[in-house]
Amino acid sequence: MDYKKDFPILVKNKEISYLDSGATTQRPKCVLDKIEEYYNNSNANPHRGTYSLSVKSTEMYENARKRIAKFINARFPEEIIFSKNASESLNLIAYSYGLDNVKKDDEIVISIMEHHSNLVPWQYVAKKTGAKLNYMYINDKYELSKEEIENKITEKTKIVGITHISNVLGTINNVKEIIKYAHKKGAIVVVDASQSIPHMQIDVQDLNADFLVFSAHKMFGPLGLGILYGKREILNKMSPFIMGGDMIEYVYEQDTTFAPLPNKFEAGTQNVGGVIGLSAAMDYIENIGYENIEKIEKELIGYAREELAKLDFLELYMTPNKENHSAVISFNIKGVHPHDVASMLDLDGVCIRSGNHCAQPLLKYMGLDSTCRASFSIYNTKEDVDKLVQGLKKVYNMFEKYLSN
């Protein structure tokens, strides 16, 4: 089935092969319609008014929270905290949990694959507390070995930060086993599911994740909305990250008491339309079914791997294990800067990303400054892959005479 018809921007721009879903997905019409419907018919500030429109907005907002909790199988709706993106969610954890629970000479362990958003906050916590920040490094298959995980996570480890899927390599990390081992050592685990939740079912209870974050805009939802899941017993013990309206119980001149979960972490007016849109995006995903999504994408990525591997002028950065690889493929044309490649592909309507992908330590570890990245979703087809391949051949042919000199 061709899902492009569900996405107005792709219907209007039929000449475009959009291969940057790892940065942000496009939105299906059902999501756009739901957001528009909310603003046309139900727009009011939730939790602020006793009039009917505000009550309706509050009901929609909190029902969406319940919907999101069910989607990832959280035990309680109040374990779902809304932020503006996954980066803010990770900062909330670092500030409200990390600074209060990490002490001098403790250890924080993250992988070298981490997006800056799950790396820089832990650098900050380590510097502020005197803790040590350690890294789990990838092997020559672009994977984390069992030995590396067990060597780096020790009794001194208090926090483990791990991406479910690398946004550069597409490597799928075995987060369930990492969580199990970290818990055995007494550490809590923060999972960045931003790149995984568009492609596979997430069950936080099955994973036994302490925290898990993702962004709406990477799973067919709107920009400007992030989700933080945290175990209720941990969130209850944490201090607020941002303070202001709606996270207050009572304010005195010299002191303040805070509202219970989830309000304690949701200061100020929230992105209600975004929350409604994410709920609609989850409906869209469930209507297709994760089994179908995985089947479609597995066939598509398999085809892309095969076709790109035929180009001897490419360097590919991906695990040889197809079963351990998701919808991201990074590559370079030997001798050609990735920005030049991406700019020239754009002239033929192929949209890819080039740069360091907010993962500079990983690229430095790999001996690179930047790469090209094609990232796929259910609206992509084999024709999009063919267009990418033909575009890369065209780029190489234009540079070939300079490369041989």
Summary of the structure (lengths in Angstrom):
residues: 405
radius of gyration: 22.1
end to end distance: 46.8
largest distance: 74.7
contacts: 1404
relative contact order: 0.16
helix: 45%
strand: 17%
